[in-house]
Amino acid sequence: MASEKSKARRRYDAEFKEQVLAECEAPGASVAKVAMSHGINDNVVHRWRQLAREVGVATKPIATTFVPVALPAPAKASVPADVRVELRRGATTVAITWPGDARAELAAFTRKLLR
């Protein structure tokens, strides 16, 4: 026996479908999130996308507006005067002091040393 409380199938107009499909085409958009934001099952939206591809309907991209944002200048990182590295092996300790502004060279030296 069929339930008397069965829900009627919801209908959506073409303009609404076009809007949802355009939102799905936005960079980084998730079909599931777009569907959820409109209270629609994502399978419905996937079906709309499939039908649009089959018919060859191109979705209109959503007009996006560029909004410039002023960011503060990055704080100047302080360079330590010297970098001190200690290598220990058993009872032996070797300490190396390297100029702070030549850290890249220290990294290259350390890589060669550890090979």
Secondary structure, DSSP 8 states (H G I E B T S, - for coil): ---TT--------HHHHHHHHHHHHSTT--HHHHHHHTT--HHHHHHHHHHHHHHT------------------------SEEEEEEEETTEEEEEEEEGGGHHHHHHHHHHHT-
